[in-house]
Amino acid sequence: MTTWNSWLFWPNHVALSVFVLVVLAMLFLYAARKPMHGVIHSVCALVSQSMRFISRWLFLAAENVRVRNQSVLLAHGQESAAAIIDREFERMGDIIRKDLQEFPAVQRKMMEEATRIEDDYRKCGEVPPPPPEWVSALKSVAQIKSGGDIPRKLLEDINKSIQKIHDQTIVEFRRSYEERHKILKAMQPSWRSVEKMIGEMDKKMLTLQTNVKQIDGYMGTFEGIRAKDNKTEHALTVSGFVQLAISSLVLVIALGGAFINYKLIALPMSEMVGASDYITDNMKTSDVAALVIILMEASMGLFLLESLRVTQLFPRIASMEDRMRRRLTVASLVFLIILAAIESSLALMRDMLVADKASLMRDLASAAPVASDGLLTSIPMIGQMIMGFVLPFALAFVAIPFENVVHSLRTVIGVCLVQGMLGLGVGLRFAGLLFKRLANVLQLTYDVTIVVPLMIERWVIGIHAGSTGEMGNMEEKEFSKPRRAA
């Protein structure tokens, strides 16, 4: 084994030996100065160029990932916006078909009532014309030139007849006016009903205008997605993060419900498949069986929502024929009800097992049974059965937040990956710049270790340069003397 004394030339003279070692090391380092400078610059340049190359590759890869993420994000946003617009158009069509289909009949009825009212008012304003036969009779009597009692008597008779007819005419017109006013009065309820229907139509038109404004907003978002607007892309990215947070929270709540469901059926499953049966050293078969039942319930719920076109995780199910899709809906619902009934029976079995265990513990302790009301003791059992039947249907709706997590997680991972690659690229570029500058630092540090030989070298070079300069001056003086003599 190498010891400190083995490095010493004279073990009895440690200081002298160390001095000789330092001198030899300095001479060796001085001799290897230029190669070591080359090695330092080469290694630093290699590391710097490698880091710059990796940084450039990371920037290009981040740009490619960003473009792909943008394409996926805009495609998903365009699909969602198109689905929302289609649903709004369907809703508007339903409003038009349901609420505005009576508009032509109301308009026709309103026009008929308005025409009838106008005619009645026109008739009420007419002045009865004078009887034409009495006018001609008066003209004939007025043309008689001879006076006497006969024309006077005729005129009196005509006056009496005219007065009598005038009174009758006034009575008839009054009766006619009263009848017309009664008609107008009878038309008030119909007019009010028409006015009420027009008011309802106005409200429906306002609702339709509100839906139109919403569709305009959705169309603006759709056009922004088609145009690949940065503002729309940023809004979709933020929406992806928000949807991921909300869906994750809902999934955590659903996992809590699944854990309660698991605890509800784990004990009775141990009686069905055997409590002493283990798949591995720490994994019971009953626990795995309870977990399989919960997963089957979630799967049936997923297929049920897929067949109802609430979620679109499996496009093949959504593209099925309506008849096959209805059959799948019925089958998924039946299986889900069967699993819920099985879980409810397992909850009942759990309550019975707990009661048997409590009775056994009392018997072993030789304690008297506690008197209790049968109705009060059955409340926990009924609650467990209801929970066992309801929780599978609650777990069926996990497919909705799960779909949101699947779609938004792609966007979130892409954004985080792009930012991570950009940050790593900037860090590598900065490290490459440091290594590029580090070569000079290492070179100067290396020269510091051999500062004594370097000082001697400079001193020798200075002496050599001085002697060379004096010899050159003497040669110049000797050369200039013959020229002066000449």
Secondary structure in CASP SS format (residue, H / E / C, confidence):
PFRMAT SS
TARGET T0000
AUTHOR 0000-0000-0000
METHOD secondary structure of the structure
MODEL  1
M C 1.00
T C 1.00
T C 1.00
W C 1.00
N H 1.00
S H 1.00
W H 1.00
L C 1.00
F C 1.00
W C 1.00
P C 1.00
N C 1.00
H C 1.00
V H 1.00
A H 1.00
L H 1.00
S H 1.00
V H 1.00
F H 1.00
V H 1.00
L H 1.00
V H 1.00
V H 1.00
L H 1.00
A H 1.00
M H 1.00
L H 1.00
F H 1.00
L H 1.00
Y H 1.00
A H 1.00
A C 1.00
R H 1.00
K H 1.00
P H 1.00
M H 1.00
H H 1.00
G H 1.00
V H 1.00
I H 1.00
H H 1.00
S H 1.00
V H 1.00
C H 1.00
A H 1.00
L H 1.00
V H 1.00
S H 1.00
Q H 1.00
S H 1.00
M H 1.00
R H 1.00
F H 1.00
I H 1.00
S H 1.00
R H 1.00
W H 1.00
L H 1.00
F H 1.00
L H 1.00
A H 1.00
A H 1.00
E H 1.00
N H 1.00
V H 1.00
R H 1.00
V H 1.00
R H 1.00
N H 1.00
Q H 1.00
S H 1.00
V H 1.00
L H 1.00
L H 1.00
A H 1.00
H H 1.00
G H 1.00
Q H 1.00
E H 1.00
S H 1.00
A H 1.00
A H 1.00
A H 1.00
I H 1.00
I H 1.00
D H 1.00
R H 1.00
E H 1.00
F H 1.00
E H 1.00
R H 1.00
M H 1.00
G H 1.00
D H 1.00
I H 1.00
I H 1.00
R H 1.00
K H 1.00
D H 1.00
L C 1.00
Q C 1.00
E C 1.00
F H 1.00
P H 1.00
A H 1.00
V H 1.00
Q H 1.00
R H 1.00
K H 1.00
M H 1.00
M H 1.00
E H 1.00
E H 1.00
A H 1.00
T H 1.00
R H 1.00
I H 1.00
E H 1.00
D H 1.00
D H 1.00
Y H 1.00
R H 1.00
K H 1.00
C H 1.00
G C 1.00
E C 1.00
V C 1.00
P C 1.00
P C 1.00
P C 1.00
P C 1.00
P H 1.00
E H 1.00
W H 1.00
V H 1.00
S H 1.00
A H 1.00
L H 1.00
K H 1.00
S H 1.00
V H 1.00
A H 1.00
Q C 1.00
I C 1.00
K C 1.00
S C 1.00
G C 1.00
G C 1.00
D H 1.00
I H 1.00
P H 1.00
R H 1.00
K H 1.00
L H 1.00
L H 1.00
E H 1.00
D H 1.00
I H 1.00
N H 1.00
K H 1.00
S H 1.00
I H 1.00
Q H 1.00
K H 1.00
I H 1.00
H H 1.00
D H 1.00
Q H 1.00
T H 1.00
I H 1.00
V H 1.00
E H 1.00
F H 1.00
R H 1.00
R H 1.00
S H 1.00
Y H 1.00
E H 1.00
E H 1.00
R H 1.00
H H 1.00
K H 1.00
I H 1.00
L H 1.00
K H 1.00
A H 1.00
M C 1.00
Q H 1.00
P H 1.00
S H 1.00
W H 1.00
R H 1.00
S H 1.00
V H 1.00
E H 1.00
K H 1.00
M H 1.00
I H 1.00
G H 1.00
E H 1.00
M H 1.00
D H 1.00
K H 1.00
K H 1.00
M H 1.00
L H 1.00
T H 1.00
L H 1.00
Q H 1.00
T H 1.00
N H 1.00
V H 1.00
K H 1.00
Q H 1.00
I H 1.00
D H 1.00
G H 1.00
Y H 1.00
M H 1.00
G H 1.00
T H 1.00
F H 1.00
E H 1.00
G H 1.00
I H 1.00
R H 1.00
A C 1.00
K C 1.00
D C 1.00
N H 1.00
K H 1.00
T H 1.00
E H 1.00
H H 1.00
A H 1.00
L H 1.00
T H 1.00
V H 1.00
S H 1.00
G H 1.00
F H 1.00
V H 1.00
Q H 1.00
L H 1.00
A H 1.00
I H 1.00
S H 1.00
S H 1.00
L H 1.00
V H 1.00
L H 1.00
V H 1.00
I H 1.00
A H 1.00
L H 1.00
G H 1.00
G H 1.00
A H 1.00
F H 1.00
I H 1.00
N H 1.00
Y H 1.00
K H 1.00
L H 1.00
I H 1.00
A H 1.00
L H 1.00
P H 1.00
M H 1.00
S H 1.00
E H 1.00
M H 1.00
V H 1.00
G C 1.00
A C 1.00
S C 1.00
D C 1.00
Y E 1.00
I C 1.00
T C 1.00
D C 1.00
N C 1.00
M C 1.00
K E 1.00
T H 1.00
S H 1.00
D H 1.00
V H 1.00
A H 1.00
A H 1.00
L H 1.00
V H 1.00
I H 1.00
I H 1.00
L H 1.00
M H 1.00
E H 1.00
A H 1.00
S H 1.00
M H 1.00
G H 1.00
L H 1.00
F H 1.00
L H 1.00
L H 1.00
E H 1.00
S H 1.00
L C 1.00
R C 1.00
V C 1.00
T C 1.00
Q C 1.00
L C 1.00
F C 1.00
P H 1.00
R H 1.00
I H 1.00
A H 1.00
S C 1.00
M C 1.00
E C 1.00
D H 1.00
R H 1.00
M H 1.00
R H 1.00
R H 1.00
R H 1.00
L H 1.00
T H 1.00
V H 1.00
A H 1.00
S H 1.00
L H 1.00
V H 1.00
F H 1.00
L H 1.00
I H 1.00
I H 1.00
L H 1.00
A H 1.00
A H 1.00
I H 1.00
E H 1.00
S H 1.00
S H 1.00
L H 1.00
A H 1.00
L H 1.00
M H 1.00
R H 1.00
D H 1.00
M H 1.00
L H 1.00
V H 1.00
A H 1.00
D H 1.00
K H 1.00
A H 1.00
S H 1.00
L H 1.00
M H 1.00
R H 1.00
D H 1.00
L H 1.00
A H 1.00
S C 1.00
A C 1.00
A C 1.00
P C 1.00
V C 1.00
A C 1.00
S C 1.00
D C 1.00
G H 1.00
L H 1.00
L H 1.00
T H 1.00
S H 1.00
I H 1.00
P H 1.00
M H 1.00
I H 1.00
G H 1.00
Q H 1.00
M H 1.00
I H 1.00
M H 1.00
G H 1.00
F H 1.00
V H 1.00
L H 1.00
P H 1.00
F H 1.00
A H 1.00
L H 1.00
A H 1.00
F C 1.00
V C 1.00
A H 1.00
I H 1.00
P H 1.00
F H 1.00
E H 1.00
N H 1.00
V H 1.00
V H 1.00
H H 1.00
S H 1.00
L H 1.00
R H 1.00
T H 1.00
V H 1.00
I H 1.00
G H 1.00
V H 1.00
C H 1.00
L H 1.00
V H 1.00
Q H 1.00
G H 1.00
M H 1.00
L H 1.00
G H 1.00
L H 1.00
G H 1.00
V H 1.00
G H 1.00
L H 1.00
R H 1.00
F H 1.00
A H 1.00
G H 1.00
L H 1.00
L H 1.00
F H 1.00
K H 1.00
R H 1.00
L H 1.00
A H 1.00
N H 1.00
V H 1.00
L H 1.00
Q H 1.00
L H 1.00
T H 1.00
Y H 1.00
D H 1.00
V H 1.00
T H 1.00
I C 1.00
V H 1.00
V H 1.00
P H 1.00
L H 1.00
M H 1.00
I H 1.00
E H 1.00
R H 1.00
W H 1.00
V H 1.00
I H 1.00
G H 1.00
I H 1.00
H H 1.00
A H 1.00
G H 1.00
S H 1.00
T H 1.00
G H 1.00
E H 1.00
M H 1.00
G H 1.00
N H 1.00
M H 1.00
E H 1.00
E H 1.00
K H 1.00
E H 1.00
F H 1.00
S H 1.00
K H 1.00
P H 1.00
R H 1.00
R H 1.00
A H 1.00
A C 1.00
END
